[in-house]
Amino acid sequence: MSEKHLDPNTVSLDEMRALFRELPGPDLEAGTQAAARETQLTKPRGALGRLEELAAWLATWQGRHPPQMQHPRTAVFAGNHGVAALGVSAYPSEVTAQMVQNFIAGGAAVNQLCRAFDADLRVYEMALEQPTADFTQGPAMTGEECARAMAYGMMAVEPNLDVLCLGEMGIGNTTSAAALACALFGGEPEEWVGRGTGVAGAALETKTRVVREGVERHRGSGDPLDLLAALGGLELAAIAGAVLAARLARTPVVLDGFACTVAASVLWKIDPKALEHCIVGHRSVEPGHTRLLEAIGKEPLFDFGMRLGEGSGATLAIGVLKAAVECHGGMATFADAGVSGPA
């Protein structure tokens, strides 16, 4: 873990920018050991496909061989958005706080998935009583508010985590995510806007209009962190901070769907190598997610038609990661099993 500690009460976006000069790379020695073991296991080379790649990825970012999956964690950040009042969602803003209570009570989908894969679940409320500002009228957050939220997200990265799965909850956040993605990567709002919680017809047209107005107002606001402040949300900023802190700590990260990936892509726009420690759990049905994944060069682990958020797709990926680790570490070698290797 990086020894860099940022005070959320005084932190600035400039301090966040400075952290990009400290990003560590992967542990190449651990990766070499993983690659060497793969050649000795009782299977044709490459026969387990992406499971082999995942085992090596975990080893290089955990900095050890063999990799482990004993302590996975899912962190869900919840925030409210000022643009929700403009009719961009099928649900009212109070659902954010209600769903947080559902997480705490153990009643949400992500609770069941964490239970299935023996993962910790942490839920972080981001000042739900103080939603961000309406970004069609001005910045959603000040620079200081954005930096504070990022620093708060960084605190979710603790020692000895084998993998950190990230997710979000926030009525209106697919509107914020679509606007941020459009400002960062270009294109038309229609290419980034999806149904979110289920809007259609006039409500979908309203959502698209809101995104267009926000992008037109803020597209020239500055660098990616300035755009995050202008168009993002507190929970999206916190996710960006968690991804950054995880890189400093060499902790592997699994990103969830559209909104979560947009938050992480802010870092990618600053440095395309900043997400090397991240994989994407699933492809959301939000149309902007496929476009975004192509832009940042990420191939999701699966496509199950999911669009729930709350870290559900990222948490489901824990099962795949555990399978990769068990196959890599538990399978016999040709020598151990007395099986003839390839000619």
C-alpha positions as CSV (number, residue, x, y, z in Angstrom):
1,M,0.0,0.0,0.0
2,S,1.3,3.4,-0.8
3,E,2.2,5.4,2.3
4,K,0.7,8.5,0.7
5,H,-2.2,9.7,2.9
6,L,-4.5,12.5,1.7
7,D,-6.6,14.5,4.1
8,P,-10.2,14.6,2.7
9,N,-10.7,17.9,4.4
10,T,-7.9,19.7,2.5
11,V,-7.2,17.6,-0.5
12,S,-7.2,19.1,-4.0
13,L,-7.4,17.8,-7.6
14,D,-3.8,18.9,-8.1
15,E,-2.8,16.4,-5.4
16,M,-4.7,13.7,-7.2
17,R,-3.0,14.6,-10.4
18,A,0.4,14.3,-8.7
19,L,-0.3,10.7,-7.7
20,F,-0.2,9.6,-11.4
21,R,3.6,10.1,-11.2
22,E,3.7,7.3,-8.5
23,L,1.8,4.5,-10.2
24,P,3.6,1.2,-9.8
25,G,3.8,-1.4,-12.5
26,P,3.0,-5.1,-12.3
27,D,5.2,-7.6,-10.5
28,L,6.9,-9.2,-13.5
29,E,8.7,-11.9,-11.4
30,A,5.3,-13.2,-10.2
31,G,4.0,-13.1,-13.7
32,T,7.0,-15.1,-15.0
33,Q,6.4,-17.7,-12.3
34,A,2.8,-18.0,-13.2
35,A,3.6,-18.4,-16.9
36,A,6.2,-21.1,-16.1
37,R,3.8,-23.1,-14.0
38,E,1.1,-22.9,-16.7
39,T,3.5,-24.8,-19.1
40,Q,3.8,-27.7,-16.6
41,L,0.1,-28.3,-15.8
42,T,-1.7,-31.4,-17.0
43,K,-3.5,-29.8,-20.0
44,P,-2.6,-28.6,-23.5
45,R,-1.1,-25.1,-23.4
46,G,-3.7,-22.5,-23.5
47,A,-6.5,-25.0,-23.0
48,L,-8.1,-23.0,-20.2
49,G,-8.1,-19.8,-22.2
50,R,-8.8,-16.7,-20.3
51,L,-8.7,-18.6,-16.9
52,E,-4.9,-18.8,-17.5
53,E,-4.7,-15.1,-18.3
54,L,-6.7,-14.2,-15.1
55,A,-4.4,-16.3,-12.9
56,A,-1.3,-14.5,-14.3
57,W,-3.0,-11.1,-14.0
58,L,-3.8,-11.8,-10.3
59,A,-0.3,-12.9,-9.6
60,T,1.3,-9.8,-11.2
61,W,-0.9,-7.4,-9.3
62,Q,-1.0,-9.2,-6.0
63,G,2.8,-9.4,-6.3
64,R,3.0,-13.1,-5.4
65,H,2.9,-16.6,-6.8
66,P,0.7,-18.5,-6.6
67,P,-2.1,-15.9,-6.5
68,Q,-4.8,-16.2,-3.9
69,M,-8.6,-15.5,-3.6
70,Q,-9.2,-15.8,0.1
71,H,-10.1,-12.2,0.8
72,P,-12.2,-10.7,-1.9
73,R,-14.2,-7.5,-1.2
74,T,-17.0,-5.6,-2.9
75,A,-17.3,-1.9,-2.2
76,V,-20.4,-0.1,-3.3
77,F,-20.5,3.7,-3.3
78,A,-23.9,5.5,-3.1
79,G,-24.6,9.1,-4.1
80,N,-27.4,11.3,-5.2
81,H,-27.5,13.5,-8.3
82,G,-29.1,16.9,-8.9
83,V,-30.2,16.0,-12.4
84,A,-32.5,13.3,-11.0
85,A,-35.0,16.1,-10.4
86,L,-35.2,16.7,-14.2
87,G,-37.1,13.4,-14.8
88,V,-34.2,11.3,-16.1
89,S,-34.9,8.2,-14.0
90,A,-37.9,5.9,-13.5
91,Y,-37.3,6.1,-9.7
92,P,-37.2,9.0,-7.3
93,S,-34.0,10.1,-5.6
94,E,-35.1,8.7,-2.2
95,V,-34.6,5.2,-3.6
96,T,-30.8,5.6,-3.2
97,A,-31.0,5.9,0.6
98,Q,-33.7,3.1,0.7
99,M,-31.4,0.8,-1.3
100,V,-28.5,1.5,1.0
101,Q,-30.7,0.3,3.9
102,N,-31.5,-2.7,1.8
103,F,-27.8,-3.4,1.4
104,I,-27.3,-3.1,5.1
105,A,-30.2,-5.4,5.8
106,G,-28.8,-8.0,3.4
107,G,-31.7,-7.9,1.0
108,A,-30.1,-6.8,-2.3
109,A,-28.7,-8.9,-5.2
110,V,-25.2,-8.0,-4.3
111,N,-25.7,-9.3,-0.8
112,Q,-26.6,-12.7,-2.2
113,L,-23.7,-12.7,-4.6
114,C,-21.2,-11.8,-1.8
115,R,-22.6,-14.6,0.3
116,A,-22.3,-17.1,-2.6
117,F,-18.6,-16.3,-3.1
118,D,-17.7,-15.5,0.5
119,A,-16.8,-11.9,-0.2
120,D,-16.9,-9.0,2.2
121,L,-19.4,-6.2,1.3
122,R,-18.8,-2.6,2.3
123,V,-21.3,0.2,1.5
124,Y,-20.2,3.8,1.5
125,E,-22.8,6.6,1.7
126,M,-21.7,9.7,-0.1
127,A,-23.6,12.6,1.6
128,L,-27.0,11.3,0.3
129,E,-28.7,14.3,1.9
130,Q,-26.6,16.6,-0.3
131,P,-27.0,15.7,-3.9
132,T,-24.7,17.1,-6.5
133,A,-25.8,20.2,-8.4
134,D,-27.7,20.1,-11.6
135,F,-24.9,20.0,-14.2
136,T,-27.1,21.6,-16.9
137,Q,-26.9,24.8,-14.9
138,G,-23.3,24.6,-13.6
139,P,-20.7,22.1,-12.3
140,A,-22.1,19.1,-10.5
141,M,-19.3,19.5,-7.9
142,T,-16.6,22.0,-7.1
143,G,-13.0,20.8,-7.5
144,E,-12.7,20.5,-3.8
145,E,-15.8,18.4,-3.5
146,C,-14.7,16.1,-6.2
147,A,-11.2,15.7,-4.6
148,R,-12.8,15.1,-1.2
149,A,-15.0,12.3,-2.7
150,M,-12.0,10.7,-4.4
151,A,-10.0,10.8,-1.2
152,Y,-13.0,9.1,0.6
153,G,-13.0,6.4,-2.0
154,M,-9.3,5.8,-1.6
155,M,-10.0,4.8,2.0
156,A,-11.8,1.7,0.8
157,V,-8.5,0.2,-0.2
158,E,-7.2,-1.7,2.9
159,P,-4.2,-4.0,3.2
160,N,-4.4,-7.7,2.4
161,L,-7.3,-7.6,-0.1
162,D,-6.9,-10.2,-2.8
163,V,-9.2,-8.3,-5.1
164,L,-11.5,-5.3,-4.9
165,C,-14.8,-5.3,-6.8
166,L,-16.3,-1.9,-7.3
167,G,-20.0,-0.9,-7.8
168,E,-22.3,2.1,-7.3
169,M,-25.9,3.0,-6.4
170,G,-27.4,6.4,-7.3
171,I,-30.6,7.4,-8.9
172,G,-29.6,9.5,-12.0
173,N,-26.1,8.2,-12.2
174,T,-26.4,6.7,-15.7
175,T,-27.3,10.2,-16.9
176,S,-24.2,11.5,-15.2
177,A,-22.1,8.6,-16.6
178,A,-23.4,9.1,-20.1
179,A,-22.6,12.9,-20.0
180,L,-19.1,12.2,-18.6
181,A,-18.4,9.5,-21.2
182,C,-19.6,11.8,-24.0
183,A,-17.4,14.7,-22.8
184,L,-14.4,12.4,-22.4
185,F,-14.6,10.3,-25.6
186,G,-16.8,12.3,-28.0
187,G,-19.7,11.3,-30.1
188,E,-23.3,12.2,-29.8
189,P,-25.4,11.9,-26.6
190,E,-27.6,9.3,-28.3
191,E,-24.6,7.0,-28.6
192,W,-24.1,7.0,-24.8
193,V,-27.6,7.3,-23.3
194,G,-29.5,4.1,-22.4
195,R,-32.6,3.2,-20.4
196,G,-30.9,3.1,-17.0
197,T,-33.5,2.1,-14.5
198,G,-36.0,1.6,-17.3
199,V,-36.9,5.0,-18.8
200,A,-38.5,5.0,-22.3
201,G,-40.3,7.3,-24.7
202,A,-40.5,10.9,-23.5
203,A,-38.4,10.2,-20.4
204,L,-35.6,8.8,-22.5
205,E,-35.8,11.9,-24.7
206,T,-35.5,14.0,-21.6
207,K,-32.5,12.1,-20.4
208,T,-30.8,12.5,-23.8
209,R,-31.6,16.3,-23.8
210,V,-30.2,16.7,-20.3
211,V,-27.0,14.9,-21.3
212,R,-26.6,17.1,-24.4
213,E,-27.1,20.3,-22.3
214,G,-24.6,19.2,-19.8
215,V,-21.9,18.2,-22.3
216,E,-22.4,21.4,-24.3
217,R,-22.0,23.4,-21.1
218,H,-18.9,21.6,-19.8
219,R,-17.1,19.9,-22.7
220,G,-14.3,22.5,-22.6
221,S,-14.0,22.6,-18.8
222,G,-10.5,21.2,-18.6
223,D,-8.7,17.9,-18.0
224,P,-10.5,14.6,-17.2
225,L,-10.6,15.4,-13.4
226,D,-12.2,18.8,-14.1
227,L,-14.8,17.0,-16.3
228,L,-15.4,14.5,-13.5
229,A,-16.2,17.4,-11.2
230,A,-18.4,19.1,-13.8
231,L,-20.5,16.1,-14.9
232,G,-19.9,13.3,-12.4
233,G,-21.3,12.3,-9.1
234,L,-19.9,11.8,-5.6
235,E,-20.0,8.1,-5.9
236,L,-18.4,8.2,-9.3
237,A,-15.5,10.3,-7.9
238,A,-15.2,7.9,-5.0
239,I,-14.9,5.0,-7.4
240,A,-12.2,6.8,-9.4
241,G,-10.3,7.4,-6.1
242,A,-10.7,3.7,-5.1
243,V,-9.2,2.6,-8.4
244,L,-6.3,5.0,-8.0
245,A,-5.6,3.9,-4.5
246,A,-5.8,0.2,-5.5
247,R,-3.2,0.9,-8.2
248,L,-0.9,2.5,-5.6
249,A,-1.4,-0.5,-3.4
250,R,-1.0,-3.1,-6.2
251,T,-4.5,-4.4,-5.5
252,P,-6.4,-6.0,-8.5
253,V,-9.7,-4.4,-9.3
254,V,-12.9,-5.7,-10.9
255,L,-15.1,-3.0,-12.4
256,D,-18.8,-3.4,-12.6
257,G,-21.0,-2.0,-15.4
258,F,-21.4,1.3,-17.3
259,A,-21.3,3.9,-14.5
260,C,-18.5,2.2,-12.7
261,T,-16.4,1.8,-15.9
262,V,-17.0,5.5,-16.8
263,A,-15.7,6.5,-13.4
264,A,-12.5,4.5,-13.9
265,S,-12.1,5.7,-17.5
266,V,-11.4,9.2,-16.2
267,L,-8.1,7.8,-15.0
268,W,-7.5,6.1,-18.4
269,K,-7.9,9.5,-20.1
270,I,-5.1,10.8,-17.9
271,D,-2.8,7.8,-18.4
272,P,-3.9,4.8,-20.6
273,K,-1.8,2.5,-18.4
274,A,-3.7,3.6,-15.2
275,L,-6.2,0.7,-15.5
276,E,-3.8,-2.2,-16.1
277,H,-4.7,-3.5,-12.7
278,C,-8.4,-3.6,-13.6
279,I,-10.6,-6.0,-15.4
280,V,-14.3,-5.5,-16.2
281,G,-16.7,-8.1,-14.8
282,H,-19.5,-7.9,-17.4
283,R,-20.9,-6.0,-20.3
284,S,-23.9,-4.0,-19.3
285,V,-26.9,-3.7,-21.7
286,E,-26.4,0.1,-21.5
287,P,-25.4,0.8,-25.0
288,G,-22.7,3.2,-23.9
289,H,-20.8,0.4,-22.1
290,T,-19.8,-1.4,-25.3
291,R,-18.7,1.8,-26.8
292,L,-16.7,2.6,-23.7
293,L,-15.1,-0.8,-23.4
294,E,-13.9,-0.5,-27.0
295,A,-12.4,2.9,-26.3
296,I,-10.4,1.8,-23.3
297,G,-9.5,-1.7,-24.7
298,K,-11.2,-3.8,-22.1
299,E,-12.9,-7.2,-22.8
300,P,-15.5,-8.1,-20.1
301,L,-15.5,-11.5,-18.6
302,F,-19.2,-12.2,-19.5
303,D,-22.3,-10.8,-21.0
304,F,-25.4,-11.9,-19.1
305,G,-27.7,-9.0,-20.1
306,M,-27.3,-7.4,-16.7
307,R,-27.9,-3.7,-15.9
308,L,-28.4,-3.7,-12.2
309,G,-25.3,-1.9,-11.0
310,E,-24.5,-2.2,-7.2
311,G,-21.4,-4.2,-8.0
312,S,-23.4,-7.2,-9.0
313,G,-21.5,-8.1,-12.2
314,A,-18.1,-7.4,-10.6
315,T,-19.0,-9.6,-7.7
316,L,-20.2,-12.4,-10.0
317,A,-16.7,-12.3,-11.5
318,I,-15.3,-13.5,-8.2
319,G,-16.4,-17.0,-9.0
320,V,-14.5,-16.9,-12.2
321,L,-11.4,-15.6,-10.5
322,K,-11.6,-18.3,-7.8
323,A,-11.8,-20.9,-10.5
324,A,-8.8,-19.5,-12.2
325,V,-6.8,-19.5,-9.0
326,E,-7.8,-23.1,-8.0
327,C,-7.0,-24.4,-11.5
328,H,-3.6,-22.7,-11.5
329,G,-2.6,-23.6,-8.0
330,G,-4.3,-27.0,-7.5
331,M,-3.9,-28.8,-10.8
332,A,-1.1,-31.4,-11.0
333,T,1.9,-30.9,-13.1
334,F,2.9,-33.5,-15.7
335,A,5.7,-34.5,-13.4
336,D,3.5,-34.8,-10.3
337,A,0.9,-36.9,-12.1
338,G,3.2,-39.1,-14.1
339,V,1.6,-37.9,-17.3
340,S,3.6,-37.6,-20.4
341,G,3.9,-34.0,-21.6
342,P,3.6,-32.8,-25.2
343,A,6.0,-34.4,-27.7
